[in-house]
Amino acid sequence: MAGVKFEQAMARLEAIVAELEKGDLSLDESLKIFEEGVRLSKNCLKVLEEAERKIEVLVQDKNGKKQLRAFSFGSGDSRDSGLGS
């Protein structure tokens, strides 16, 4: 499961939710795919936490202080929100 990309994991999680919501599976089958879903969600959470740490490093100023900045796609402009941490 370690080699699964985030997008693939999310797509599989959506499929698992759909399968479980149908209610057509036996208890054993439901438990099996539920366990798969838990593993996938933990993997996704780990990937998101790693991405968050990378972003925090990228937004640190030269003194190592993190700055909260507004971000919008396409404008290329990220202004300081005044909410520095």
N, C-alpha and C positions, 0 to 999 in steps of 0.2 A: 504493500500500500504506500510505501515511502516514495515511489516513483510516480505517483498519480499527480497530475497537474491540478491546480486549484479549480480551474474551469471544469475539468472532467469530474472532479470530486463533487462540485456543486450540481452538475447535471445528474450525476448518479443519486445524490441526495434527494433531488426533486423527484426522480423516478421512484425512489424508495417510499417517499411520502405518498405519492400517488397510489402505489401498490398497497400500502397499508390502509389508506383511506377507503379503497374499494371494499376491503373486508373479505375478499375471496380466499385469502390464504389460510392455511391451517395455523394453529398456534405455534408449532415448531418452525414453520416457514417464516411466520411473522417475527418470531424471536431472532431467527438467523439474520434476516435482512435488517432488523432493528439494530442488532449488534454491529453489522456492517456500517449502518448509518452513524452510529456513535463513533466508530473508528474514523470514518470520513470527516465527521464534524470536528473531531479533535485535531485531525490533520489540517483542516481548513483554518481552524483557530490558530494553530501554530504558525502557519504561513502568514496569516494576517498580523499576528504579533511580531513576527520577524520584519514584515514590511513596515509596520509602525515604528519599530526601532530604527530602521534605516532612514525613514523620513525624519525622525527626531534628530538624527545625526546631521542630516542635510540642512535642517533649518536652524541649527545652532549658530549663533553669531561668533565673531572672532574671540570673544571672551568665554566661550563655552556655555553662555546663557541661551536657553531656548526662547524663541520668539514665536508667538502665535501670529500667523499671517493669513489673511483672506486669500483664497485661491479660486480662480475661475478659469475654466477651460477656454482656450482660444485667444484670450486677451494677452497672455504673456505677462500680465501685470499682477504682481502679488504685493499688496500693500499691508503694512503693519496694522494689525487691528487694535493696537494699544492694549492688548491683554497679555503682555509678556509674562512668562512664569519665572 
